[in-house]
Amino acid sequence: MRIQSWLGIALLIGLSPLPALAQDLGTPHSHNFQNCMQGFYDCDQKQLSSSEQKEVAHVAKDRIFHDCLYGYADCNSHSLSAEQQEIIEHVNADRNLQNCLNGMSDCNKAQLTAEQRQVVQEAANVRNLQNCLEGTGDCDQTQLTEGQRQAAKEAASVRNLQNCLEGFDVYECNASRLGPQEKAALAQAAHDRILQNCLEGESDCQLSRLTLQEKQNVARASYDRNLENCALSYENCNESYSNEKERQQMAKASGRSLN
């Protein structure tokens, strides 16, 4: 990305490493010098020597350059050299272009070239098409071609069918938009969910909607589940469901006596 290259150049020619402080930071003078080097408000320039003032001024200039590079609000580019200002100008232009490409609110299209505006518009069209296909974000159907509108419509139909098959509520599943085959698949999926709930002993089991064979399978699954619960001494064990032989086996497994 071009903005990274400009930042690399800036770091090479514009910013100097912060000088190491040779003074003892425990003394009041050294503490004040450190405050000045960090740009703190409680810096007293009058207490600095001439060389210290030059050093502080150099670091402050680098700090301003850094702030301008990253678009901070306290950037004051007037104190920068012509070369640094040129770098800042390029970095800001690249940052603005990136914001426009990403659809950010702080995009200033007036700063773009004609070629950049065309690229930004193409990116916006792609982003809008993606939103329409996925059913997320802002979708402007008027910006789509006839083929794209048809693709978005088909994607919405597939998404609606998937929501219906997975048992989502009426806000996400519109059964009226389904065809005869899709409605049959939906009915089968709903029936399968009910059967699964019954087999697993869930509270929302609707036995009345099951076939005779399915009810028998559910009864057997419930019996086996209760037998396992009793063998493991779980609280939800109902020994009245077990025959004498099974009760003796469960008592032996748990170390209990039936006497």
ABEGO torsion letter per residue (X at the ends): XAAAAAAAAAAAAABBBBBBBABBAABAAAAAAAAAAAGBAABBAAABBAAAAAAAAAAAAAAAAAAAAAGBAABBAAABBAAAAAAAAAAAAAAAAAAAAAGBAABBAAABBAAAAAAAAAAAAAAAAAAAAAGBEBBBAAABBAAAAAAAAAAAAAAAAAAAAAGBBAAABBAAABBAAAAAAAAAAAAAAAAAAAAAGBAABBAAABBAAAAAAAAAAAAAAAAAAAAAGBAABBAAABBAAAAAAAAAAAGBBAX
